[in-house]
Amino acid sequence: MTESYFPYQHPSAWIGEAMRGKTDWIVTLDESENDTLHRAVMQVRQQGLGIPRLQASDLALGSLADKLKHIQSEVMSGRGFVLVEGFDIDRYTLEDTALAYWGIGMHLGSGAAQNAQGDLLGHITNLGVDYRTDPRARGYQTRLKLPFHNDAMDIVGLMCLHPAQSGGLSQIVSSTTIHNEVLRLRPDLMPVACSDFHIDRRGEAPDGERQYYSGPMFSRLDGRLFCRYNRGYIESAQRLPEVPRLSAEQIELMDLIDSLCNDPRLHLPMELKRGDMQFISNYTTLHSRTDYEDGRDPERRRYLLRLWLDSGLLARLPPSFEERYADMRVWQLHPKPPIFDLSAVHTELAH
């Protein structure tokens, strides 16, 4: 171990095995808070406010706003994840459910576009594509197991509209713990982890830009440890002739990280029930999902809504994030209201 590499001692360095015996990472909305939220959503609906115009200041949430501020703090500065239970989803239509979820999200950060089409609300459901063979496809559009990875922006949020008939279990792991374990087990690989990997933009690069971006898996800035890891996109970038071939050490490092992520002692599984919301820090937490099966009724397929949120709490990000986030600023120029016709979503994403 050299002086440049040292463990990151932080509340986000948790162990899944220990978390299974705790419940302090679960926040429950009570009846009074549900009433407050419902009144606020109905009021803004009458005012004609929707996504993306609706802001946190438009919703009168009273003490619920304080609870949401606590969630933001826990995700961004504490453990790095929160599960929200007790949302009374059956009070709402699908559109109003999305509006309530968006309103909650706006108390955690501002919504970011998630693709080149400007979608601010992601649809996590099986659209019949295969990310392993189609470079335009995304893992969340399939029923396949998703390897551990993180998304863009400070916070990723998921709300469960319908669980799968079987499978589809959410799994998270502390990337802070993964960093510390790599350092403990293989300190010789830390320079590799802190050097650039090349990551596929998968058809979403702006005109004239290269088809990949680059950055290390771990970087530090202003006393924080940041992680960015998506092996599938690193490997799919190898289809591009201008991308350097992965070295034996890079492959060895990814094998080690994947092994650690999948260690039952380290990761935390959680079942997202109808109405549950999960918020996690993209910088300190990796997430995955087991494969799943849906029933015959297409209206009951596994279906989650996703938010990418900028908390506004970080003065700076590591320079390696700039290239990817520049893409997103372009996407943000033309934000789109949510689409709830999944056949239209499928058509849109196929372009």
ABEGO torsion letter per residue (X at the ends): XBAABBBBBBAABBBAAAAAABAAABBBBBAAAAAAAAAAAAAAAAAGBBOAABBAAABBAEAAAAAAAAAAAAAAABAGBBBBBGBBAAABBAAAAAAAAAAAAAAAEBBBBABAAGBABBBBBBAGBBAAABAABBAAABABBBBBBBBBEABBBBBBABBBABEGBBBBBBAAAAAAAAAAABAAAAAAAABBBBBBAGGABBBGBBABBBEBABBBBGGBBBBBBBAAAAAAAAABAABBBBBAAAAAAAAAAAAAAABAAABBBBBBBBGBBBBBBAAABBBBBBBBBBBABAAABBBBBBBBBBAGABABBBAAAAAAAAAAAAAAABBBBBBABAAAAAAAAAX
